Amino acid sequence: MKILSEQEKQEHYNATIKGGIKGATIGLGVTLGLSLIAQRYFPTFRNSTLPLKAFLVSSGTTAGCIILAEQAGLKYERNKYGHYEYQRPIPLKDETSLQKTRNFVSENRYSVLSSAWALSIIGSLAYTHKNSYLSLSQKVVQARMYAQALTILLILGGAGISMTDKRKPRGPVGDDHWKDLVDAEERKINKIP
């Protein structure tokens, strides 16, 4: 196992701070631009209180700062120490489209579930928007209820995918594979055969 020197810690910290400053600048520019556009063209935003507008701008700025700081720190680590690239198995030529779909959903389950969740929210809002007999608050409540029901179905679907996943497990339960990895890394660092 590698112990970081003070210089390596400082380099990582500096890379993360630079990424955070860059992200905060971009986030501030985007959210200020959007708020200026919203101030001009949307009366609802124009009539909002100053603390709400400040919250929206600061939220975008903070989100940009956090996201780009994390990406900069990870990029530094990957450039300095390398990282593991997952190698996808080559699909068999005799696989049916159902098997290909199952493999795709199994490998990308979180992306598929997140996308389906977002689509369920959008779809439920669109579905309730058509009903002209409901007020806006009633439409929002109905859309939330539909989205919650669809979210429960998606969670159950994700659990089903996890239970039927036929991929090879990484190691036997209780196996201390990590100890072998640490020993191999120490031998490599100390150049012991």
DRENVODO-124321 format. One line per 8 residues: number of its first residue (from 1); for each residue x, y, z of N, C-alpha, C, O. Coordinates in Angstrom, 1 decimal. Atoms other than C-alpha are relative to their C-alpha. Layout:
BEGIN
NUM = X:Y:Z:X:Y:Z:X:Y:Z:X:Y:Z | ...
//
This chain:
BEGIN
1 = 0.9:-1.2:0.0:0.0:0.0:0.0:0.9:1.2:0.0:1.9:1.3:0.7 | -0.8:-1.2:0.1:1.3:3.4:-0.9:-0.4:1.1:1.0:-1.6:1.3:1.1 | 0.3:-1.1:-1.0:1.5:6.1:1.7:0.4:1.3:-0.8:1.6:1.4:-1.3 | -0.3:-1.3:0.7:1.3:9.6:0.2:0.9:0.9:0.7:0.9:1.0:1.9 | -0.9:-1.0:-0.6:4.0:12.1:0.8:-0.8:1.3:0.1:-1.9:1.5:-0.5 | 0.6:-1.3:-0.2:3.2:15.7:1.8:-0.1:0.7:-1.3:-1.1:1.4:-1.6 | 0.1:-0.7:1.3:4.0:16.9:-1.7:-1.1:-0.6:-0.9:-1.8:0.2:-1.5 | 1.1:0.6:0.8:1.6:14.4:-3.3:-1.4:0.5:0.5:-2.3:0.8:-0.2
9 = 1.3:-0.5:-0.6:-1.2:15.5:-0.9:-0.2:1.4:-0.4:-1.3:1.8:-0.7 | 0.1:-1.4:0.4:-0.5:19.1:-1.7:-0.3:0.2:-1.4:-1.2:1.0:-1.8 | 0.4:0.0:1.4:-0.6:18.5:-5.4:-1.4:-0.4:-0.3:-2.1:0.3:-1.1 | 1.4:0.4:0.1:-3.9:16.7:-5.1:-0.9:1.1:0.5:-1.9:1.4:-0.2 | 0.8:-1.1:-0.5:-5.3:19.5:-3.0:0.0:1.2:-0.9:-1.1:1.7:-1.2 | -0.1:-1.2:0.9:-4.1:22.2:-5.4:-0.9:-0.3:-1.3:-1.6:0.6:-1.8 | 0.8:0.4:1.2:-5.7:20.3:-8.4:-1.4:0.1:0.3:-2.2:0.6:-0.5 | 1.4:-0.1:-0.4:-8.9:20.0:-6.5:-0.5:1.4:0.2:-1.6:1.7:-0.3
17 = 0.4:-1.4:-0.2:-9.0:23.6:-5.5:-0.1:0.8:-1.3:-1.1:1.5:-1.5 | 0.1:-0.7:1.3:-8.3:24.8:-9.1:-1.3:-0.5:-0.7:-2.0:0.3:-1.3 | 1.2:0.4:0.6:-11.1:22.6:-10.3:-1.3:0.6:0.6:-2.2:0.9:-0.1 | 1.1:-0.6:-0.7:-13.4:23.9:-7.7:-0.2:1.5:-0.3:-1.4:2.0:-0.5 | 0.1:-1.4:0.4:-12.6:27.5:-8.6:-0.6:0.2:-1.4:-1.4:1.0:-1.7 | 0.5:0.0:1.3:-13.2:26.8:-12.2:-1.5:-0.3:-0.1:-2.3:0.3:-0.8 | 1.4:0.4:-0.1:-16.5:25.1:-11.4:-0.9:1.1:0.5:-2.0:1.3:0.1 | 0.8:-1.1:-0.6:-17.7:27.9:-9.2:-0.1:1.2:-1.0:-1.2:1.8:-1.1
25 = 0.1:-1.0:1.0:-16.9:30.4:-11.9:-1.0:-0.3:-1.1:-1.8:0.6:-1.5 | 0.9:0.4:1.1:-18.7:28.5:-14.6:-1.4:-0.1:0.6:-2.4:0.4:-0.1 | 1.4:0.1:-0.6:-21.7:27.8:-12.2:-0.5:1.4:0.2:-1.7:1.6:0.0 | 0.5:-1.4:-0.2:-21.9:31.5:-11.3:-0.4:0.6:-1.3:-1.4:1.3:-1.3 | 0.3:-0.6:1.3:-21.8:32.6:-14.9:-1.3:-0.6:-0.6:-2.1:0.2:-1.1 | 1.2:0.6:0.6:-24.4:30.1:-16.0:-1.3:0.4:0.8:-2.3:0.8:0.2 | 1.2:-0.3:-0.8:-26.8:30.7:-13.1:-0.4:1.5:0.0:-1.5:1.9:0.0 | 0.3:-1.4:0.2:-26.4:34.5:-13.3:-0.6:0.3:-1.3:-1.6:1.1:-1.4
33 = 0.6:-0.2:1.3:-27.1:34.4:-17.0:-1.4:-0.5:-0.1:-2.3:0.2:-0.6 | 1.3:0.5:0.0:-30.1:32.2:-16.5:-1.0:0.9:0.8:-2.1:1.1:0.5 | 0.8:-0.8:-0.9:-31.4:34.4:-13.7:-0.3:1.4:-0.7:-1.4:1.9:-0.5 | 0.2:-1.2:0.8:-31.0:37.5:-15.9:-1.1:-0.2:-1.0:-2.0:0.7:-1.3 | 1.0:0.3:1.1:-33.0:35.9:-18.7:-1.3:-0.2:0.7:-2.3:0.3:0.2 | 1.2:0.2:-0.7:-35.6:34.7:-16.2:-0.6:1.3:0.5:-1.8:1.4:0.5 | 0.4:-1.3:-0.5:-35.8:38.2:-14.7:-0.7:0.8:-1.1:-1.7:1.5:-0.8 | 0.6:-0.7:1.0:-36.6:39.6:-18.0:-1.3:-0.6:-0.6:-2.2:0.1:-1.0
41 = 1.1:0.6:0.7:-39.0:37.1:-19.5:-1.0:-0.8:0.8:-2.1:-1.1:0.3 | 1.0:0.7:-0.8:-40.7:35.3:-16.6:-0.5:0.8:1.2:0.3:1.0:2.1 | 0.6:-0.9:-1.1:-43.0:37.3:-14.3:0.1:-0.8:1.3:0.2:-0.1:2.4 | -0.1:0.7:-1.3:-43.0:34.5:-11.7:1.4:0.1:0.6:1.4:0.3:1.8 | -1.4:-0.2:-0.6:-39.2:34.7:-11.3:0.2:1.5:0.4:0.8:1.8:1.4 | -0.1:-1.4:-0.3:-39.4:38.5:-11.4:-0.7:0.4:1.3:-0.2:1.2:2.1 | 0.7:-0.3:-1.3:-41.9:38.5:-8.5:0.5:-0.8:1.2:0.0:-0.6:2.3 | -0.6:0.8:-1.1:-39.8:36.1:-6.4:0.8:0.9:0.9:1.2:2.0:0.5
49 = -0.7:-0.8:-1.0:-38.1:37.4:-3.3:1.5:-0.1:-0.3:2.0:-1.0:-1.0 | -1.4:0.0:0.2:-34.4:38.3:-3.4:0.7:-1.2:0.7:1.6:-1.7:0.0 | -0.7:1.2:-0.5:-33.4:35.5:-1.0:-0.2:-1.2:-0.8:0.7:-2.1:-0.9 | 0.3:1.2:0.9:-35.0:32.9:-3.3:0.9:0.1:-1.2:1.5:-0.9:-1.6 | -0.9:-0.2:1.2:-33.1:34.4:-6.3:1.4:-0.3:0.4:2.2:-0.9:-0.4 | -1.3:0.2:-0.5:-29.9:34.4:-4.3:0.3:-1.5:0.2:1.4:-2.0:0.0 | -0.2:1.4:-0.3:-30.4:30.8:-3.2:0.1:-0.8:-1.4:1.0:-1.6:-1.4 | -0.1:0.7:1.3:-30.9:29.7:-6.9:1.4:0.2:-0.6:2.0:-0.7:-1.1
57 = -1.4:-0.3:0.6:-27.7:31.4:-8.0:1.1:-0.7:0.8:2.0:-1.2:0.2 | -1.0:0.6:-0.9:-25.7:30.2:-5.0:0.0:-1.6:-0.1:1.0:-2.2:0.0 | 0.1:1.5:0.1:-27.0:26.6:-5.5:0.7:-0.4:-1.3:1.4:-1.4:-1.3 | -0.6:0.4:1.2:-25.9:26.5:-9.1:1.5:0.2:0.1:2.3:-0.6:-0.5 | -1.4:-0.2:-0.1:-22.5:28.0:-8.2:0.6:-1.1:0.9:1.7:-1.6:0.6 | -0.5:1.0:-0.8:-22.0:25.5:-5.4:0.0:-1.4:-0.7:1.0:-2.1:-0.6 | 0.1:1.2:0.7:-23.1:22.6:-7.6:1.2:-0.1:-1.0:1.9:-1.1:-1.1 | -1.1:0.0:1.0:-20.6:23.6:-10.3:1.4:-0.1:0.7:2.3:-0.9:0.2
65 = -1.3:0.1:-0.7:-17.8:24.0:-7.7:0.2:-1.4:0.5:1.3:-1.9:0.3 | -0.2:1.3:-0.6:-18.4:20.6:-6.1:0.3:-1.0:-1.2:1.2:-1.8:-1.0 | -0.1:1.0:1.1:-18.8:18.7:-9.4:1.4:0.1:-0.7:2.1:-0.9:-0.8 | -1.3:-0.2:0.7:-15.7:20.2:-11.1:1.2:-0.3:0.9:2.3:-0.7:0.5 | -1.0:0.3:-1.0:-13.6:19.9:-7.9:0.2:-1.5:0.1:1.4:-2.0:0.1 | -0.1:1.5:0.0:-14.4:16.2:-7.7:0.6:-0.5:-1.2:1.5:-1.4:-1.2 | -0.6:0.5:1.2:-13.6:15.7:-11.3:1.5:0.3:-0.2:2.2:-0.6:-0.6 | -1.4:-0.4:0.1:-10.3:17.5:-11.1:0.8:-0.9:1.0:1.9:-1.3:0.6
73 = -0.7:0.8:-0.9:-9.3:15.5:-8.0:0.2:-1.4:-0.6:1.2:-2.1:-0.5 | 0.0:1.3:0.6:-10.2:12.2:-9.8:1.0:0.0:-1.2:1.7:-1.0:-1.4 | -0.8:-0.1:1.1:-8.4:13.3:-12.9:1.5:0.0:0.4:2.3:-0.7:-0.2 | -1.4:0.0:-0.5:-5.2:14.0:-10.9:0.4:-1.4:0.4:1.5:-1.8:0.1 | -0.3:1.4:-0.5:-5.4:10.6:-9.2:0.3:-0.9:-1.2:1.2:-1.7:-1.2 | -0.1:0.9:1.1:-5.9:8.8:-12.5:1.3:0.3:-0.8:1.9:-0.7:-1.3 | -1.2:-0.3:0.7:-3.1:10.6:-14.2:1.3:-0.4:0.8:2.3:-0.8:0.2 | -1.2:0.3:-0.8:-0.7:10.1:-11.3:0.2:-1.5:0.2:1.3:-2.1:0.2
81 = -0.1:1.4:-0.4:-1.6:6.5:-10.3:-0.6:-1.0:-1.0:-0.5:-2.2:-0.8 | 0.7:0.9:0.9:-3.6:5.1:-13.2:-1.3:-0.5:0.6:-1.6:-0.2:1.8 | 1.3:0.5:-0.5:-7.0:3.4:-12.8:-0.4:-1.2:-0.8:0.1:-1.5:-1.9 | 0.5:1.3:0.6:-8.8:0.2:-13.7:-1.1:0.3:-1.0:-2.0:1.0:-0.7 | 1.0:-0.1:1.1:-10.7:0.1:-17.0:-0.7:-1.3:-0.1:-0.1:-2.3:-0.3 | 0.9:1.2:0.2:-13.6:-2.3:-17.1:0.0:-0.4:-1.4:-0.3:0.4:-2.3 | 0.0:0.5:1.3:-13.3:-4.5:-20.1:-1.3:-0.8:-0.2:-1.5:-1.8:0.4 | 1.3:0.7:0.3:-16.7:-5.5:-21.5:0.3:-1.2:-0.7:1.1:-1.3:-1.6
89 = -0.1:1.2:0.8:-17.0:-9.0:-22.7:-0.5:0.2:-1.4:-1.5:0.9:-1.6 | 0.4:-0.1:1.4:-17.3:-9.4:-26.4:-1.3:-0.8:-0.1:-1.4:-1.9:0.3 | 1.2:0.7:0.1:-20.9:-10.2:-27.2:0.1:-1.2:-1.0:0.7:-1.1:-2.0 | 0.0:1.1:0.9:-21.5:-13.6:-28.7:-0.9:0.2:-1.2:-1.9:1.0:-1.1 | 0.7:-0.3:1.3:-22.8:-13.7:-32.3:-1.4:-0.7:0.0:-2.3:-0.2:-0.6 | 1.3:0.7:0.0:-25.6:-16.1:-31.5:-1.0:0.4:1.1:-1.9:-0.2:1.5 | 0.9:-0.6:-1.1:-27.1:-13.9:-28.7:-1.3:0.5:-0.7:-1.2:1.2:-1.7 | 1.2:-0.6:0.5:-30.7:-13.0:-29.2:-0.1:1.4:0.4:0.6:1.9:1.3
97 = 0.1:-1.4:-0.3:-31.9:-9.5:-29.0:-0.5:0.2:1.5:-0.1:1.1:2.2 | 0.5:0.0:-1.4:-33.6:-10.3:-25.6:1.3:-0.1:0.9:1.3:0.6:1.9 | -1.2:0.2:-0.8:-30.2:-11.5:-24.2:0.9:1.2:-0.1:1.4:1.6:0.9 | -0.7:-1.2:0.2:-28.5:-8.4:-25.6:-0.6:1.1:0.9:0.1:1.8:1.6 | 0.7:-1.0:-0.8:-31.1:-6.2:-23.9:0.2:-0.3:1.5:0.5:0.7:2.2 | -0.2:0.4:-1.4:-30.8:-8.1:-20.6:1.5:0.4:0.4:1.7:0.9:1.5 | -1.4:-0.3:-0.3:-27.0:-7.7:-20.7:0.2:1.5:0.1:0.9:2.0:1.0 | -0.2:-1.5:0.0:-27.2:-4.0:-21.5:-0.6:0.6:1.3:0.0:1.4:2.0
105 = 0.6:-0.5:-1.2:-29.7:-3.4:-18.7:0.7:-0.4:1.3:0.8:0.4:2.2 | -0.7:0.5:-1.1:-27.7:-5.5:-16.3:1.3:0.8:0.2:1.6:1.2:1.4 | -1.2:-0.7:-0.1:-24.5:-3.6:-17.0:-0.2:1.5:0.3:0.6:2.2:0.9 | 0.3:-1.5:-0.2:-26.1:-0.1:-17.0:-1.3:0.2:0.8:-2.1:1.1:0.5 | 1.2:0.0:-0.8:-28.8:-0.7:-14.4:-0.3:1.3:0.6:-1.5:1.8:0.6 | 0.2:-1.2:-0.7:-28.3:2.5:-12.5:-0.4:1.2:-1.0:-1.2:2.0:-0.7 | 0.3:-1.0:1.0:-28.3:4.7:-15.6:-1.4:-0.2:-0.6:-2.2:0.8:-0.8 | 1.3:0.3:0.6:-31.4:2.9:-17.0:-1.1:0.4:1.1:-2.1:1.0:0.7
113 = 1.0:-0.4:-1.1:-33.3:3.3:-13.6:-0.1:1.5:0.2:-1.2:2.0:0.4 | 0.0:-1.4:-0.2:-32.3:6.9:-13.2:-0.7:0.7:-1.2:-1.6:1.6:-0.9 | 0.7:-0.5:1.1:-33.5:7.7:-16.7:-1.4:-0.3:0.0:-2.3:0.6:-0.3 | 1.4:0.4:-0.1:-36.7:5.8:-16.3:-0.7:0.8:1.1:-1.9:1.2:1.0 | 0.6:-0.8:-1.1:-37.3:7.7:-13.0:-0.3:1.4:-0.5:-1.4:1.9:-0.2 | 0.2:-1.4:0.5:-36.8:11.1:-14.6:-1.1:0.0:-1.1:-1.9:1.0:-1.1 | 1.1:0.0:1.0:-39.1:10.1:-17.5:-1.3:-0.2:0.6:-2.3:0.3:0.2 | 1.3:0.2:-0.6:-41.7:8.9:-15.1:-0.5:1.3:0.7:-1.7:1.6:0.7
121 = 0.4:-1.3:-0.5:-41.7:12.3:-13.4:-0.5:0.9:-1.1:-1.6:1.6:-1.0 | 0.4:-0.8:1.1:-41.9:14.1:-16.7:-1.4:-0.4:-0.6:-2.2:0.3:-0.9 | 1.2:0.5:0.5:-44.6:11.8:-18.0:-1.2:0.2:0.9:-2.3:0.5:0.5 | 1.1:-0.2:-1.0:-46.7:12.1:-14.8:-0.4:1.5:0.0:-1.6:1.8:0.1 | 0.3:-1.4:0.1:-46.5:15.9:-15.1:-0.8:0.3:-1.3:-1.7:1.1:-1.2 | 0.7:-0.2:1.2:-47.5:15.8:-18.7:-1.4:-0.6:0.0:-2.4:0.0:-0.5 | 1.3:0.7:0.0:-50.4:13.4:-18.0:-1.0:0.9:0.8:-2.1:1.0:0.4 | 0.9:-0.8:-0.8:-51.8:15.6:-15.2:-0.3:1.4:-0.5:-1.3:2.0:-0.2
129 = 0.2:-1.3:0.5:-51.3:18.8:-17.1:-1.2:0.1:-1.0:-1.8:1.1:-1.1 | 1.2:0.0:0.9:-54.0:17.7:-19.6:-1.3:0.2:0.7:-2.3:0.7:0.0 | 1.3:-0.1:-0.7:-56.7:17.7:-17.0:-0.3:1.4:0.4:0.4:2.0:1.2 | 0.3:-1.4:-0.2:-58.3:21.1:-17.1:-0.9:0.3:1.2:-1.1:1.4:1.6 | 0.8:-0.2:-1.1:-60.5:20.5:-14.1:0.8:0.1:1.3:0.2:0.4:2.4 | -0.8:-0.1:-1.2:-57.6:20.5:-11.6:0.7:1.3:0.1:1.1:1.8:-1.0 | -0.8:-1.2:-0.1:-55.9:23.5:-10.2:1.5:-0.4:-0.1:1.8:-1.6:-0.1 | -1.4:0.3:0.2:-52.1:23.8:-10.5:0.5:-0.8:1.2:1.3:-1.8:1.0
137 = -0.5:0.7:-1.2:-51.5:22.6:-6.9:-0.5:-1.5:0.0:0.2:-2.4:0.4 | 0.6:1.3:0.1:-53.8:19.6:-7.5:0.8:-0.8:-1.1:1.0:-2.0:-0.9 | -0.8:0.7:1.0:-51.9:18.7:-10.7:1.3:-0.4:0.5:1.8:-1.5:0.2 | -1.3:0.3:-0.5:-48.6:18.8:-8.9:-0.1:-1.2:1.0:0.7:-2.1:0.9 | 0.2:1.1:-1.0:-49.9:16.5:-6.1:-0.3:-1.3:-0.8:0.2:-2.3:-0.4 | 0.3:1.2:0.8:-51.4:14.1:-8.7:1.3:-0.5:-0.7:1.5:-1.7:-0.7 | -1.2:0.4:0.7:-48.2:14.1:-10.7:1.0:-0.7:1.0:1.7:-1.7:0.6 | -0.9:0.6:-1.0:-46.2:13.4:-7.5:-0.4:-1.4:0.4:0.4:-2.3:0.5
145 = 0.5:1.4:-0.4:-48.4:10.4:-6.6:0.3:-1.0:-1.1:0.7:-2.1:-0.9 | -0.3:0.9:1.1:-48.1:8.9:-10.1:1.5:-0.3:0.0:1.9:-1.4:-0.2 | -1.5:0.2:0.0:-44.3:9.5:-10.0:0.5:-0.9:1.1:1.4:-1.7:1.0 | -0.4:0.9:-1.1:-44.1:7.8:-6.6:-0.3:-1.4:-0.3:0.5:-2.3:0.0 | 0.4:1.3:0.3:-46.0:4.8:-7.8:1.0:-0.6:-1.0:1.4:-1.8:-0.9 | -1.0:0.5:1.0:-43.7:4.5:-10.8:1.4:-0.2:0.5:2.1:-1.1:0.1 | -1.2:0.1:-0.7:-40.7:5.0:-8.6:0.1:-1.4:0.7:1.1:-2.1:0.7 | 0.0:1.3:-0.7:-41.7:2.0:-6.5:0.1:-1.1:-0.9:0.8:-2.1:-0.7
153 = -0.2:1.1:1.0:-42.1:-0.1:-9.6:1.4:-0.1:-0.5:1.9:-1.2:-0.8 | -1.4:0.0:0.5:-38.7:1.0:-10.8:1.0:-0.6:1.0:1.9:-1.3:0.7 | -0.9:0.6:-1.1:-37.1:0.1:-7.4:-0.2:-1.5:0.0:0.8:-2.3:0.1 | 0.2:1.4:0.1:-38.7:-3.3:-7.6:0.6:-0.7:-1.2:1.1:-1.8:-1.2 | -0.7:0.5:1.2:-37.5:-3.7:-11.2:1.5:-0.1:0.2:2.1:-1.1:-0.2 | -1.4:0.0:-0.3:-34.0:-2.8:-10.1:0.4:-1.2:0.9:1.5:-1.8:0.7 | -0.3:1.2:-0.9:-34.1:-5.4:-7.3:-0.1:-1.3:-0.8:0.7:-2.2:-0.6 | 0.1:1.2:0.8:-35.3:-8.0:-9.8:1.2:-0.2:-0.9:1.6:-1.3:-1.1
161 = -1.2:0.1:0.8:-32.4:-7.2:-12.1:1.2:-0.4:0.8:1.9:-1.3:0.3 | -1.1:0.4:-0.8:-30.0:-7.5:-9.3:0.0:-1.5:0.4:1.0:-2.1:0.5 | 0.2:1.4:-0.4:-31.4:-10.8:-8.2:0.2:-1.0:-1.2:0.7:-2.1:-0.9 | -0.2:0.9:1.1:-31.3:-12.3:-11.7:1.3:0.2:-0.8:1.5:-0.4:-1.8 | -1.2:-0.3:0.7:-27.9:-11.0:-12.6:0.9:-1.2:0.0:1.2:-1.8:1.0 | -0.8:1.2:0.1:-25.8:-13.9:-13.9:1.5:0.2:-0.2:2.2:-0.7:-0.6 | -1.4:-0.2:0.2:-22.5:-12.2:-14.1:0.8:-0.7:1.1:0.3:-1.0:2.2 | -0.9:0.7:-0.9:-19.5:-13.9:-12.4:0.3:0.9:1.2:0.6:2.1:1.0
169 = -0.4:-0.8:-1.2:-19.0:-12.7:-8.8:1.5:0.2:0.0:2.3:-0.5:-0.5 | -1.4:-0.4:-0.1:-15.8:-11.0:-8.0:0.9:-1.0:0.8:2.1:-1.1:0.6 | -0.7:0.9:-0.9:-14.8:-13.6:-5.4:-0.9:-0.7:0.9:-2.0:-0.2:1.1 | 0.9:0.7:-1.0:-16.1:-16.1:-2.9:-0.3:0.9:1.2:0.5:1.8:1.6 | 0.4:-0.7:-1.2:-17.9:-14.7:0.1:1.0:-0.3:1.1:1.3:-1.4:1.4 | -1.0:0.2:-1.1:-15.4:-14.1:2.9:1.4:-0.1:-0.5:2.3:-0.2:0.3 | -1.4:0.0:0.5:-12.4:-14.2:0.6:0.7:1.3:0.2:0.1:2.3:0.0 | -0.8:-1.2:-0.3:-9.7:-11.8:1.6:0.9:0.3:-1.2:2.1:0.4:-1.1
177 = -0.8:-0.3:1.2:-8.7:-11.0:-2.0:0.7:1.3:0.1:1.8:1.4:-0.6 | -0.7:-1.3:-0.1:-7.8:-7.5:-1.0:1.4:-0.1:0.6:2.3:0.7:0.3 | -1.3:0.2:-0.6:-4.9:-8.8:1.0:1.0:-0.4:-1.0:2.2:0.0:-1.0 | -0.9:0.4:1.1:-3.4:-10.5:-2.1:0.3:1.3:-0.8:1.5:1.4:-1.3 | -0.2:-1.2:0.8:-3.8:-7.2:-4.0:1.0:1.0:0.8:1.9:1.5:0.1 | -0.9:-0.9:-0.7:-2.0:-5.2:-1.2:1.4:-0.6:0.0:2.3:0.1:-0.1 | -1.3:0.7:0.0:0.8:-7.8:-1.0:0.7:0.2:-1.3:1.9:0.5:-1.4 | -0.6:-0.2:1.4:1.3:-7.6:-4.8:0.5:1.4:-0.2:1.5:1.6:-0.8
185 = -0.4:-1.4:0.2:1.4:-3.8:-4.7:1.2:0.3:0.8:2.1:1.0:0.3 | -1.2:-0.2:-0.8:3.9:-3.8:-1.9:1.2:-0.6:-0.6:2.3:0.0:-0.6 | -1.1:0.7:0.7:6.1:-6.3:-3.7:0.4:0.9:-1.2:1.6:1.0:-1.5 | -0.3:-0.8:1.1:5.9:-4.1:-6.8:0.7:1.3:0.4:1.6:1.7:-0.3 | -0.7:-1.3:-0.5:6.8:-0.9:-4.9:1.4:-0.3:0.5:2.3:0.4:0.2 | -1.3:0.3:-0.5:9.6:-2.6:-3.1:0.9:-0.8:-0.9:2.0:-1.2:-0.6 | -0.7:0.8:1.0:10.6:-4.6:-6.2:0.6:-1.3:0.6:1.7:-1.7:0.3 | -0.3:1.3:-0.6:10.6:-7.9:-4.3:-0.5:-1.0:-1.0:-1.7:-0.9:-1.4
193 = 0.5:1.0:0.9:10.3:-10.9:-6.7:-1.0:-0.9:0.6:-1.5:-1.8:0.0
//
